[in-house]
Amino acid sequence: MKCLHCKKNFLAKDKKYLPFCSSRCKSLDLSDWLSETNKISDSLNPDQDKF
Ligand SMILES: [Zn+2]
């Protein structure tokens, strides 16, 4: 199967990291997603820090 983060084909031996190939890809993808979420909330709430 294909890793969602690095797009490499891998054998799903360790199912706890699916759909990623490793714990590294899983955490990298999660941090990407979190930074995207932070960008979105920053642009939605530009005045949030003023209060
Ligand atoms: Zn991967």
mmCIF file of the protein (N, C-alpha, C, O) and its ligand, coordinates in Angstrom:
data_MODEL
# 
_entry.id   MODEL 
# 
loop_
_entity.id 
_entity.type 
_entity.pdbx_number_of_molecules 
1 polymer     1 
2 non-polymer 1 
# 
_entity_poly.entity_id                      1 
_entity_poly.type                           'polypeptide(L)' 
_entity_poly.nstd_linkage                   no 
_entity_poly.nstd_monomer                   no 
_entity_poly.pdbx_seq_one_letter_code       MKCLHCKKNFLAKDKKYLPFCSSRCKSLDLSDWLSETNKISDSLNPDQDKF 
_entity_poly.pdbx_seq_one_letter_code_can   MKCLHCKKNFLAKDKKYLPFCSSRCKSLDLSDWLSETNKISDSLNPDQDKF 
_entity_poly.pdbx_strand_id                 A 
# 
loop_
_entity_poly_seq.entity_id 
_entity_poly_seq.num 
_entity_poly_seq.mon_id 
_entity_poly_seq.hetero 
1 1  MET n 
1 2  LYS n 
1 3  CYS n 
1 4  LEU n 
1 5  HIS n 
1 6  CYS n 
1 7  LYS n 
1 8  LYS n 
1 9  ASN n 
1 10 PHE n 
1 11 LEU n 
1 12 ALA n 
1 13 LYS n 
1 14 ASP n 
1 15 LYS n 
1 16 LYS n 
1 17 TYR n 
1 18 LEU n 
1 19 PRO n 
1 20 PHE n 
1 21 CYS n 
1 22 SER n 
1 23 SER n 
1 24 ARG n 
1 25 CYS n 
1 26 LYS n 
1 27 SER n 
1 28 LEU n 
1 29 ASP n 
1 30 LEU n 
1 31 SER n 
1 32 ASP n 
1 33 TRP n 
1 34 LEU n 
1 35 SER n 
1 36 GLU n 
1 37 THR n 
1 38 ASN n 
1 39 LYS n 
1 40 ILE n 
1 41 SER n 
1 42 ASP n 
1 43 SER n 
1 44 LEU n 
1 45 ASN n 
1 46 PRO n 
1 47 ASP n 
1 48 GLN n 
1 49 ASP n 
1 50 LYS n 
1 51 PHE n 
# 
loop_
_struct_asym.id 
_struct_asym.entity_id 
A 1 
B 2 
# 
loop_
_chem_comp.id 
_chem_comp.type 
_chem_comp.mon_nstd_flag 
ALA 'L-peptide linking' y 
ARG 'L-peptide linking' y 
ASN 'L-peptide linking' y 
ASP 'L-peptide linking' y 
CYS 'L-peptide linking' y 
GLN 'L-peptide linking' y 
GLU 'L-peptide linking' y 
HIS 'L-peptide linking' y 
ILE 'L-peptide linking' y 
LEU 'L-peptide linking' y 
LYS 'L-peptide linking' y 
MET 'L-peptide linking' y 
PHE 'L-peptide linking' y 
PRO 'L-peptide linking' y 
SER 'L-peptide linking' y 
THR 'L-peptide linking' y 
TRP 'L-peptide linking' y 
TYR 'L-peptide linking' y 
ZN  non-polymer         . 
# 
_pdbx_entity_nonpoly.entity_id   2 
_pdbx_entity_nonpoly.name        ? 
_pdbx_entity_nonpoly.comp_id     ZN 
# 
_pdbx_nonpoly_scheme.asym_id         B 
_pdbx_nonpoly_scheme.entity_id       2 
_pdbx_nonpoly_scheme.mon_id          ZN 
_pdbx_nonpoly_scheme.ndb_seq_num     1 
_pdbx_nonpoly_scheme.pdb_seq_num     101 
_pdbx_nonpoly_scheme.auth_seq_num    101 
_pdbx_nonpoly_scheme.pdb_mon_id      ZN 
_pdbx_nonpoly_scheme.auth_mon_id     ZN 
_pdbx_nonpoly_scheme.pdb_strand_id   A 
_pdbx_nonpoly_scheme.pdb_ins_code    . 
# 
loop_
_atom_site.group_PDB 
_atom_site.id 
_atom_site.type_symbol 
_atom_site.label_atom_id 
_atom_site.label_alt_id 
_atom_site.label_comp_id 
_atom_site.label_asym_id 
_atom_site.label_entity_id 
_atom_site.label_seq_id 
_atom_site.pdbx_PDB_ins_code 
_atom_site.Cartn_x 
_atom_site.Cartn_y 
_atom_site.Cartn_z 
_atom_site.occupancy 
_atom_site.B_iso_or_equiv 
_atom_site.pdbx_formal_charge 
_atom_site.auth_seq_id 
_atom_site.auth_comp_id 
_atom_site.auth_asym_id 
_atom_site.auth_atom_id 
_atom_site.pdbx_PDB_model_num 
ATOM   1   N  N  . MET A 1 1  ? 0.831   -1.203 0.000  1.00 0.00 ? 1   MET A N  1 
ATOM   2   C  CA . MET A 1 1  ? 0.000   0.000  0.000  1.00 0.00 ? 1   MET A CA 1 
ATOM   3   C  C  . MET A 1 1  ? 0.861   1.246  0.000  1.00 0.00 ? 1   MET A C  1 
ATOM   4   O  O  . MET A 1 1  ? 2.078   1.157  0.163  1.00 0.00 ? 1   MET A O  1 
ATOM   5   N  N  . LYS A 1 2  ? 0.251   2.399  -0.180 1.00 0.00 ? 2   LYS A N  1 
ATOM   6   C  CA . LYS A 1 2  ? 0.989   3.636  -0.366 1.00 0.00 ? 2   LYS A CA 1 
ATOM   7   C  C  . LYS A 1 2  ? 0.862   4.529  0.863  1.00 0.00 ? 2   LYS A C  1 
ATOM   8   O  O  . LYS A 1 2  ? -0.234  4.730  1.386  1.00 0.00 ? 2   LYS A O  1 
ATOM   9   N  N  . CYS A 1 3  ? 1.985   5.058  1.312  1.00 0.00 ? 3   CYS A N  1 
ATOM   10  C  CA . CYS A 1 3  ? 1.970   5.948  2.466  1.00 0.00 ? 3   CYS A CA 1 
ATOM   11  C  C  . CYS A 1 3  ? 1.349   7.297  2.100  1.00 0.00 ? 3   CYS A C  1 
ATOM   12  O  O  . CYS A 1 3  ? 1.678   7.866  1.060  1.00 0.00 ? 3   CYS A O  1 
ATOM   13  N  N  . LEU A 1 4  ? 0.476   7.798  2.926  1.00 0.00 ? 4   LEU A N  1 
ATOM   14  C  CA . LEU A 1 4  ? -0.187  9.072  2.637  1.00 0.00 ? 4   LEU A CA 1 
ATOM   15  C  C  . LEU A 1 4  ? 0.769   10.252 2.735  1.00 0.00 ? 4   LEU A C  1 
ATOM   16  O  O  . LEU A 1 4  ? 0.515   11.302 2.144  1.00 0.00 ? 4   LEU A O  1 
ATOM   17  N  N  . HIS A 1 5  ? 1.858   10.097 3.467  1.00 0.00 ? 5   HIS A N  1 
ATOM   18  C  CA . HIS A 1 5  ? 2.772   11.224 3.646  1.00 0.00 ? 5   HIS A CA 1 
ATOM   19  C  C  . HIS A 1 5  ? 3.899   11.233 2.619  1.00 0.00 ? 5   HIS A C  1 
ATOM   20  O  O  . HIS A 1 5  ? 4.066   12.222 1.905  1.00 0.00 ? 5   HIS A O  1 
ATOM   21  N  N  . CYS A 1 6  ? 4.683   10.143 2.527  1.00 0.00 ? 6   CYS A N  1 
ATOM   22  C  CA . CYS A 1 6  ? 5.842   10.132 1.624  1.00 0.00 ? 6   CYS A CA 1 
ATOM   23  C  C  . CYS A 1 6  ? 5.520   9.503  0.275  1.00 0.00 ? 6   CYS A C  1 
ATOM   24  O  O  . CYS A 1 6  ? 6.367   9.518  -0.618 1.00 0.00 ? 6   CYS A O  1 
ATOM   25  N  N  . LYS A 1 7  ? 4.329   8.954  0.101  1.00 0.00 ? 7   LYS A N  1 
ATOM   26  C  CA . LYS A 1 7  ? 3.856   8.370  -1.155 1.00 0.00 ? 7   LYS A CA 1 
ATOM   27  C  C  . LYS A 1 7  ? 4.656   7.160  -1.606 1.00 0.00 ? 7   LYS A C  1 
ATOM   28  O  O  . LYS A 1 7  ? 4.600   6.776  -2.774 1.00 0.00 ? 7   LYS A O  1 
ATOM   29  N  N  . LYS A 1 8  ? 5.400   6.558  -0.685 1.00 0.00 ? 8   LYS A N  1 
ATOM   30  C  CA . LYS A 1 8  ? 6.146   5.359  -1.028 1.00 0.00 ? 8   LYS A CA 1 
ATOM   31  C  C  . LYS A 1 8  ? 5.275   4.142  -0.819 1.00 0.00 ? 8   LYS A C  1 
ATOM   32  O  O  . LYS A 1 8  ? 4.407   4.109  0.054  1.00 0.00 ? 8   LYS A O  1 
ATOM   33  N  N  . ASN A 1 9  ? 5.536   3.118  -1.662 1.00 0.00 ? 9   ASN A N  1 
ATOM   34  C  CA . ASN A 1 9  ? 4.863   1.849  -1.442 1.00 0.00 ? 9   ASN A CA 1 
ATOM   35  C  C  . ASN A 1 9  ? 5.534   1.111  -0.293 1.00 0.00 ? 9   ASN A C  1 
ATOM   36  O  O  . ASN A 1 9  ? 6.761   1.076  -0.203 1.00 0.00 ? 9   ASN A O  1 
ATOM   37  N  N  . PHE A 1 10 ? 4.735   0.529  0.576  1.00 0.00 ? 10  PHE A N  1 
ATOM   38  C  CA . PHE A 1 10 ? 5.299   -0.204 1.700  1.00 0.00 ? 10  PHE A CA 1 
ATOM   39  C  C  . PHE A 1 10 ? 4.408   -1.375 2.064  1.00 0.00 ? 10  PHE A C  1 
ATOM   40  O  O  . PHE A 1 10 ? 3.232   -1.426 1.703  1.00 0.00 ? 10  PHE A O  1 
ATOM   41  N  N  . LEU A 1 11 ? 4.996   -2.312 2.786  1.00 0.00 ? 11  LEU A N  1 
ATOM   42  C  CA . LEU A 1 11 ? 4.219   -3.438 3.288  1.00 0.00 ? 11  LEU A CA 1 
ATOM   43  C  C  . LEU A 1 11 ? 3.656   -3.060 4.650  1.00 0.00 ? 11  LEU A C  1 
ATOM   44  O  O  . LEU A 1 11 ? 4.391   -2.628 5.539  1.00 0.00 ? 11  LEU A O  1 
ATOM   45  N  N  . ALA A 1 12 ? 2.357   -3.225 4.804  1.00 0.00 ? 12  ALA A N  1 
ATOM   46  C  CA . ALA A 1 12 ? 1.698   -2.826 6.050  1.00 0.00 ? 12  ALA A CA 1 
ATOM   47  C  C  . ALA A 1 12 ? 1.936   -3.876 7.123  1.00 0.00 ? 12  ALA A C  1 
ATOM   48  O  O  . ALA A 1 12 ? 1.019   -4.592 7.525  1.00 0.00 ? 12  ALA A O  1 
ATOM   49  N  N  . LYS A 1 13 ? 3.183   -3.959 7.583  1.00 0.00 ? 13  LYS A N  1 
ATOM   50  C  CA . LYS A 1 13 ? 3.499   -4.937 8.627  1.00 0.00 ? 13  LYS A CA 1 
ATOM   51  C  C  . LYS A 1 13 ? 3.000   -4.455 9.987  1.00 0.00 ? 13  LYS A C  1 
ATOM   52  O  O  . LYS A 1 13 ? 2.431   -5.214 10.772 1.00 0.00 ? 13  LYS A O  1 
ATOM   53  N  N  . ASP A 1 14 ? 3.235   -3.154 10.238 1.00 0.00 ? 14  ASP A N  1 
ATOM   54  C  CA . ASP A 1 14 ? 2.838   -2.603 11.533 1.00 0.00 ? 14  ASP A CA 1 
ATOM   55  C  C  . ASP A 1 14 ? 1.585   -1.763 11.348 1.00 0.00 ? 14  ASP A C  1 
ATOM   56  O  O  . ASP A 1 14 ? 1.658   -0.613 10.916 1.00 0.00 ? 14  ASP A O  1 
ATOM   57  N  N  . LYS A 1 15 ? 0.456   -2.330 11.670 1.00 0.00 ? 15  LYS A N  1 
ATOM   58  C  CA . LYS A 1 15 ? -0.818  -1.684 11.347 1.00 0.00 ? 15  LYS A CA 1 
ATOM   59  C  C  . LYS A 1 15 ? -1.118  -0.461 12.202 1.00 0.00 ? 15  LYS A C  1 
ATOM   60  O  O  . LYS A 1 15 ? -2.042  0.291  11.891 1.00 0.00 ? 15  LYS A O  1 
ATOM   61  N  N  . LYS A 1 16 ? -0.356  -0.246 13.273 1.00 0.00 ? 16  LYS A N  1 
ATOM   62  C  CA . LYS A 1 16 ? -0.710  0.887  14.138 1.00 0.00 ? 16  LYS A CA 1 
ATOM   63  C  C  . LYS A 1 16 ? -0.347  2.236  13.517 1.00 0.00 ? 16  LYS A C  1 
ATOM   64  O  O  . LYS A 1 16 ? -0.797  3.281  13.986 1.00 0.00 ? 16  LYS A O  1 
ATOM   65  N  N  . TYR A 1 17 ? 0.482   2.206  12.441 1.00 0.00 ? 17  TYR A N  1 
ATOM   66  C  CA . TYR A 1 17 ? 0.834   3.468  11.793 1.00 0.00 ? 17  TYR A CA 1 
ATOM   67  C  C  . TYR A 1 17 ? 0.015   3.732  10.535 1.00 0.00 ? 17  TYR A C  1 
ATOM   68  O  O  . TYR A 1 17 ? 0.167   4.779  9.906  1.00 0.00 ? 17  TYR A O  1 
ATOM   69  N  N  . LEU A 1 18 ? -0.848  2.796  10.164 1.00 0.00 ? 18  LEU A N  1 
ATOM   70  C  CA . LEU A 1 18 ? -1.648  2.986  8.955  1.00 0.00 ? 18  LEU A CA 1 
ATOM   71  C  C  . LEU A 1 18 ? -2.496  4.253  9.040  1.00 0.00 ? 18  LEU A C  1 
ATOM   72  O  O  . LEU A 1 18 ? -2.953  4.584  10.134 1.00 0.00 ? 18  LEU A O  1 
ATOM   73  N  N  . PRO A 1 19 ? -2.732  4.980  7.947  1.00 0.00 ? 19  PRO A N  1 
ATOM   74  C  CA . PRO A 1 19 ? -2.281  4.684  6.578  1.00 0.00 ? 19  PRO A CA 1 
ATOM   75  C  C  . PRO A 1 19 ? -0.883  5.230  6.251  1.00 0.00 ? 19  PRO A C  1 
ATOM   76  O  O  . PRO A 1 19 ? -0.614  5.580  5.102  1.00 0.00 ? 19  PRO A O  1 
ATOM   77  N  N  . PHE A 1 20 ? -0.018  5.303  7.223  1.00 0.00 ? 20  PHE A N  1 
ATOM   78  C  CA . PHE A 1 20 ? 1.352   5.769  6.984  1.00 0.00 ? 20  PHE A CA 1 
ATOM   79  C  C  . PHE A 1 20 ? 2.321   4.600  7.112  1.00 0.00 ? 20  PHE A C  1 
ATOM   80  O  O  . PHE A 1 20 ? 1.986   3.571  7.697  1.00 0.00 ? 20  PHE A O  1 
ATOM   81  N  N  . CYS A 1 21 ? 3.533   4.763  6.557  1.00 0.00 ? 21  CYS A N  1 
ATOM   82  C  CA . CYS A 1 21 ? 4.490   3.659  6.552  1.00 0.00 ? 21  CYS A CA 1 
ATOM   83  C  C  . CYS A 1 21 ? 5.232   3.552  7.878  1.00 0.00 ? 21  CYS A C  1 
ATOM   84  O  O  . CYS A 1 21 ? 5.769   2.492  8.197  1.00 0.00 ? 21  CYS A O  1 
ATOM   85  N  N  . SER A 1 22 ? 5.272   4.630  8.654  1.00 0.00 ? 22  SER A N  1 
ATOM   86  C  CA . SER A 1 22 ? 6.054   4.604  9.893  1.00 0.00 ? 22  SER A CA 1 
ATOM   87  C  C  . SER A 1 22 ? 5.539   5.655  10.863 1.00 0.00 ? 22  SER A C  1 
ATOM   88  O  O  . SER A 1 22 ? 4.724   6.507  10.511 1.00 0.00 ? 22  SER A O  1 
ATOM   89  N  N  . SER A 1 23 ? 6.033   5.574  12.094 1.00 0.00 ? 23  SER A N  1 
ATOM   90  C  CA . SER A 1 23 ? 5.642   6.585  13.081 1.00 0.00 ? 23  SER A CA 1 
ATOM   91  C  C  . SER A 1 23 ? 6.116   7.965  12.654 1.00 0.00 ? 23  SER A C  1 
ATOM   92  O  O  . SER A 1 23 ? 5.469   8.969  12.950 1.00 0.00 ? 23  SER A O  1 
ATOM   93  N  N  . ARG A 1 24 ? 7.255   8.014  11.952 1.00 0.00 ? 24  ARG A N  1 
ATOM   94  C  CA . ARG A 1 24 ? 7.806   9.280  11.496 1.00 0.00 ? 24  ARG A CA 1 
ATOM   95  C  C  . ARG A 1 24 ? 6.848   9.969  10.514 1.00 0.00 ? 24  ARG A C  1 
ATOM   96  O  O  . ARG A 1 24 ? 6.540   11.151 10.667 1.00 0.00 ? 24  ARG A O  1 
ATOM   97  N  N  . CYS A 1 25 ? 6.383   9.221  9.509  1.00 0.00 ? 25  CYS A N  1 
ATOM   98  C  CA . CYS A 1 25 ? 5.455   9.795  8.540  1.00 0.00 ? 25  CYS A CA 1 
ATOM   99  C  C  . CYS A 1 25 ? 4.147   10.194 9.215  1.00 0.00 ? 25  CYS A C  1 
ATOM   100 O  O  . CYS A 1 25 ? 3.542   11.206 8.864  1.00 0.00 ? 25  CYS A O  1 
ATOM   101 N  N  . LYS A 1 26 ? 3.725   9.405  10.169 1.00 0.00 ? 26  LYS A N  1 
ATOM   102 C  CA . LYS A 1 26 ? 2.484   9.714  10.862 1.00 0.00 ? 26  LYS A CA 1 
ATOM   103 C  C  . LYS A 1 26 ? 2.593   11.039 11.619 1.00 0.00 ? 26  LYS A C  1 
ATOM   104 O  O  . LYS A 1 26 ? 1.694   11.876 11.538 1.00 0.00 ? 26  LYS A O  1 
ATOM   105 N  N  . SER A 1 27 ? 3.690   11.228 12.351 1.00 0.00 ? 27  SER A N  1 
ATOM   106 C  CA . SER A 1 27 ? 3.841   12.461 13.123 1.00 0.00 ? 27  SER A CA 1 
ATOM   107 C  C  . SER A 1 27 ? 4.130   13.654 12.215 1.00 0.00 ? 27  SER A C  1 
ATOM   108 O  O  . SER A 1 27 ? 3.686   14.767 12.498 1.00 0.00 ? 27  SER A O  1 
ATOM   109 N  N  . LEU A 1 28 ? 4.872   13.435 11.124 1.00 0.00 ? 28  LEU A N  1 
ATOM   110 C  CA . LEU A 1 28 ? 5.127   14.533 10.187 1.00 0.00 ? 28  LEU A CA 1 
ATOM   111 C  C  . LEU A 1 28 ? 3.841   15.007 9.536  1.00 0.00 ? 28  LEU A C  1 
ATOM   112 O  O  . LEU A 1 28 ? 3.610   16.206 9.385  1.00 0.00 ? 28  LEU A O  1 
ATOM   113 N  N  . ASP A 1 29 ? 3.010   14.051 9.153  1.00 0.00 ? 29  ASP A N  1 
ATOM   114 C  CA . ASP A 1 29 ? 1.756   14.424 8.527  1.00 0.00 ? 29  ASP A CA 1 
ATOM   115 C  C  . ASP A 1 29 ? 0.848   15.155 9.507  1.00 0.00 ? 29  ASP A C  1 
ATOM   116 O  O  . ASP A 1 29 ? 0.159   16.105 9.136  1.00 0.00 ? 29  ASP A O  1 
ATOM   117 N  N  . LEU A 1 30 ? 0.851   14.713 10.748 1.00 0.00 ? 30  LEU A N  1 
ATOM   118 C  CA . LEU A 1 30 ? 0.037   15.360 11.775 1.00 0.00 ? 30  LEU A CA 1 
ATOM   119 C  C  . LEU A 1 30 ? 0.515   16.804 12.021 1.00 0.00 ? 30  LEU A C  1 
ATOM   120 O  O  . LEU A 1 30 ? -0.300  17.713 12.177 1.00 0.00 ? 30  LEU A O  1 
ATOM   121 N  N  . SER A 1 31 ? 1.837   17.002 12.055 1.00 0.00 ? 31  SER A N  1 
ATOM   122 C  CA . SER A 1 31 ? 2.344   18.357 12.285 1.00 0.00 ? 31  SER A CA 1 
ATOM   123 C  C  . SER A 1 31 ? 2.066   19.270 11.094 1.00 0.00 ? 31  SER A C  1 
ATOM   124 O  O  . SER A 1 31 ? 1.827   20.465 11.269 1.00 0.00 ? 31  SER A O  1 
ATOM   125 N  N  . ASP A 1 32 ? 2.096   18.707 9.871  1.00 0.00 ? 32  ASP A N  1 
ATOM   126 C  CA . ASP A 1 32 ? 1.690   19.475 8.691  1.00 0.00 ? 32  ASP A CA 1 
ATOM   127 C  C  . ASP A 1 32 ? 0.249   19.940 8.839  1.00 0.00 ? 32  ASP A C  1 
ATOM   128 O  O  . ASP A 1 32 ? -0.082  21.100 8.593  1.00 0.00 ? 32  ASP A O  1 
ATOM   129 N  N  . TRP A 1 33 ? -0.585  19.015 9.243  1.00 0.00 ? 33  TRP A N  1 
ATOM   130 C  CA . TRP A 1 33 ? -2.013  19.310 9.375  1.00 0.00 ? 33  TRP A CA 1 
ATOM   131 C  C  . TRP A 1 33 ? -2.251  20.364 10.463 1.00 0.00 ? 33  TRP A C  1 
ATOM   132 O  O  . TRP A 1 33 ? -3.083  21.256 10.298 1.00 0.00 ? 33  TRP A O  1 
ATOM   133 N  N  . LEU A 1 34 ? -1.522  20.256 11.560 1.00 0.00 ? 34  LEU A N  1 
ATOM   134 C  CA . LEU A 1 34 ? -1.680  21.222 12.645 1.00 0.00 ? 34  LEU A CA 1 
ATOM   135 C  C  . LEU A 1 34 ? -1.225  22.617 12.227 1.00 0.00 ? 34  LEU A C  1 
ATOM   136 O  O  . LEU A 1 34 ? -1.857  23.607 12.596 1.00 0.00 ? 34  LEU A O  1 
ATOM   137 N  N  . SER A 1 35 ? -0.138  22.709 11.462 1.00 0.00 ? 35  SER A N  1 
ATOM   138 C  CA . SER A 1 35 ? 0.319   24.028 11.017 1.00 0.00 ? 35  SER A CA 1 
ATOM   139 C  C  . SER A 1 35 ? -0.657  24.634 10.020 1.00 0.00 ? 35  SER A C  1 
ATOM   140 O  O  . SER A 1 35 ? -0.863  25.848 10.015 1.00 0.00 ? 35  SER A O  1 
ATOM   141 N  N  . GLU A 1 36 ? -1.263  23.800 9.171  1.00 0.00 ? 36  GLU A N  1 
ATOM   142 C  CA . GLU A 1 36 ? -2.308  24.291 8.275  1.00 0.00 ? 36  GLU A CA 1 
ATOM   143 C  C  . GLU A 1 36 ? -3.494  24.840 9.077  1.00 0.00 ? 36  GLU A C  1 
ATOM   144 O  O  . GLU A 1 36 ? -4.024  25.905 8.760  1.00 0.00 ? 36  GLU A O  1 
ATOM   145 N  N  . THR A 1 37 ? -3.895  24.118 10.097 1.00 0.00 ? 37  THR A N  1 
ATOM   146 C  CA . THR A 1 37 ? -5.014  24.536 10.931 1.00 0.00 ? 37  THR A CA 1 
ATOM   147 C  C  . THR A 1 37 ? -4.702  25.867 11.626 1.00 0.00 ? 37  THR A C  1 
ATOM   148 O  O  . THR A 1 37 ? -5.564  26.740 11.730 1.00 0.00 ? 37  THR A O  1 
ATOM   149 N  N  . ASN A 1 38 ? -3.472  26.008 12.095 1.00 0.00 ? 38  ASN A N  1 
ATOM   150 C  CA . ASN A 1 38 ? -3.076  27.257 12.742 1.00 0.00 ? 38  ASN A CA 1 
ATOM   151 C  C  . ASN A 1 38 ? -3.109  28.430 11.780 1.00 0.00 ? 38  ASN A C  1 
ATOM   152 O  O  . ASN A 1 38 ? -3.530  29.525 12.152 1.00 0.00 ? 38  ASN A O  1 
ATOM   153 N  N  . LYS A 1 39 ? -2.665  28.213 10.530 1.00 0.00 ? 39  LYS A N  1 
ATOM   154 C  CA . LYS A 1 39 ? -2.700  29.265 9.517  1.00 0.00 ? 39  LYS A CA 1 
ATOM   155 C  C  . LYS A 1 39 ? -4.132  29.723 9.268  1.00 0.00 ? 39  LYS A C  1 
ATOM   156 O  O  . LYS A 1 39 ? -4.413  30.918 9.185  1.00 0.00 ? 39  LYS A O  1 
ATOM   157 N  N  . ILE A 1 40 ? -5.031  28.748 9.152  1.00 0.00 ? 40  ILE A N  1 
ATOM   158 C  CA . ILE A 1 40 ? -6.422  29.064 8.864  1.00 0.00 ? 40  ILE A CA 1 
ATOM   159 C  C  . ILE A 1 40 ? -7.043  29.861 10.021 1.00 0.00 ? 40  ILE A C  1 
ATOM   160 O  O  . ILE A 1 40 ? -7.715  30.866 9.789  1.00 0.00 ? 40  ILE A O  1 
ATOM   161 N  N  . SER A 1 41 ? -6.820  29.415 11.259 1.00 0.00 ? 41  SER A N  1 
ATOM   162 C  CA . SER A 1 41 ? -7.424  30.112 12.388 1.00 0.00 ? 41  SER A CA 1 
ATOM   163 C  C  . SER A 1 41 ? -6.795  31.501 12.573 1.00 0.00 ? 41  SER A C  1 
ATOM   164 O  O  . SER A 1 41 ? -7.471  32.427 13.024 1.00 0.00 ? 41  SER A O  1 
ATOM   165 N  N  . ASP A 1 42 ? -5.512  31.653 12.230 1.00 0.00 ? 42  ASP A N  1 
ATOM   166 C  CA . ASP A 1 42 ? -4.879  32.970 12.292 1.00 0.00 ? 42  ASP A CA 1 
ATOM   167 C  C  . ASP A 1 42 ? -5.549  33.952 11.343 1.00 0.00 ? 42  ASP A C  1 
ATOM   168 O  O  . ASP A 1 42 ? -5.810  35.101 11.702 1.00 0.00 ? 42  ASP A O  1 
ATOM   169 N  N  . SER A 1 43 ? -5.827  33.486 10.121 1.00 0.00 ? 43  SER A N  1 
ATOM   170 C  CA . SER A 1 43 ? -6.424  34.395 9.150  1.00 0.00 ? 43  SER A CA 1 
ATOM   171 C  C  . SER A 1 43 ? -7.893  34.681 9.465  1.00 0.00 ? 43  SER A C  1 
ATOM   172 O  O  . SER A 1 43 ? -8.418  35.731 9.095  1.00 0.00 ? 43  SER A O  1 
ATOM   173 N  N  . LEU A 1 44 ? -8.549  33.749 10.146 1.00 0.00 ? 44  LEU A N  1 
ATOM   174 C  CA . LEU A 1 44 ? -9.946  33.969 10.517 1.00 0.00 ? 44  LEU A CA 1 
ATOM   175 C  C  . LEU A 1 44 ? -10.076 34.901 11.718 1.00 0.00 ? 44  LEU A C  1 
ATOM   176 O  O  . LEU A 1 44 ? -11.071 35.615 11.847 1.00 0.00 ? 44  LEU A O  1 
ATOM   177 N  N  . ASN A 1 45 ? -9.073  34.897 12.596 1.00 0.00 ? 45  ASN A N  1 
ATOM   178 C  CA . ASN A 1 45 ? -9.126  35.691 13.809 1.00 0.00 ? 45  ASN A CA 1 
ATOM   179 C  C  . ASN A 1 45 ? -7.898  36.612 13.935 1.00 0.00 ? 45  ASN A C  1 
ATOM   180 O  O  . ASN A 1 45 ? -7.074  36.411 14.826 1.00 0.00 ? 45  ASN A O  1 
ATOM   181 N  N  . PRO A 1 46 ? -7.769  37.598 13.072 1.00 0.00 ? 46  PRO A N  1 
ATOM   182 C  CA . PRO A 1 46 ? -6.560  38.433 13.093 1.00 0.00 ? 46  PRO A CA 1 
ATOM   183 C  C  . PRO A 1 46 ? -6.457  39.313 14.347 1.00 0.00 ? 46  PRO A C  1 
ATOM   184 O  O  . PRO A 1 46 ? -5.364  39.739 14.718 1.00 0.00 ? 46  PRO A O  1 
ATOM   185 N  N  . ASP A 1 47 ? -7.583  39.580 14.990 1.00 0.00 ? 47  ASP A N  1 
ATOM   186 C  CA . ASP A 1 47 ? -7.573  40.483 16.148 1.00 0.00 ? 47  ASP A CA 1 
ATOM   187 C  C  . ASP A 1 47 ? -7.588  39.747 17.485 1.00 0.00 ? 47  ASP A C  1 
ATOM   188 O  O  . ASP A 1 47 ? -7.736  40.356 18.545 1.00 0.00 ? 47  ASP A O  1 
ATOM   189 N  N  . GLN A 1 48 ? -7.430  38.423 17.414 1.00 0.00 ? 48  GLN A N  1 
ATOM   190 C  CA . GLN A 1 48 ? -7.584  37.593 18.600 1.00 0.00 ? 48  GLN A CA 1 
ATOM   191 C  C  . GLN A 1 48 ? -6.624  38.002 19.737 1.00 0.00 ? 48  GLN A C  1 
ATOM   192 O  O  . GLN A 1 48 ? -6.998  37.945 20.909 1.00 0.00 ? 48  GLN A O  1 
ATOM   193 N  N  . ASP A 1 49 ? -5.399  38.409 19.395 1.00 0.00 ? 49  ASP A N  1 
ATOM   194 C  CA . ASP A 1 49 ? -4.405  38.710 20.431 1.00 0.00 ? 49  ASP A CA 1 
ATOM   195 C  C  . ASP A 1 49 ? -4.593  40.073 21.069 1.00 0.00 ? 49  ASP A C  1 
ATOM   196 O  O  . ASP A 1 49 ? -3.891  40.394 22.028 1.00 0.00 ? 49  ASP A O  1 
ATOM   197 N  N  . LYS A 1 50 ? -5.515  40.886 20.573 1.00 0.00 ? 50  LYS A N  1 
ATOM   198 C  CA . LYS A 1 50 ? -5.656  42.240 21.083 1.00 0.00 ? 50  LYS A CA 1 
ATOM   199 C  C  . LYS A 1 50 ? -6.405  42.311 22.413 1.00 0.00 ? 50  LYS A C  1 
ATOM   200 O  O  . LYS A 1 50 ? -6.332  43.307 23.133 1.00 0.00 ? 50  LYS A O  1 
ATOM   201 N  N  . PHE A 1 51 ? -7.120  41.237 22.718 1.00 0.00 ? 51  PHE A N  1 
ATOM   202 C  CA . PHE A 1 51 ? -7.930  41.273 23.936 1.00 0.00 ? 51  PHE A CA 1 
ATOM   203 C  C  . PHE A 1 51 ? -7.226  40.677 25.155 1.00 0.00 ? 51  PHE A C  1 
ATOM   204 O  O  . PHE A 1 51 ? -7.798  40.646 26.245 1.00 0.00 ? 51  PHE A O  1 
HETATM 205 ZN ZN . ZN  B 2 .  ? 5.829   7.280  4.659  1.00 0.00 2 101 ZN  A ZN 1 
# 
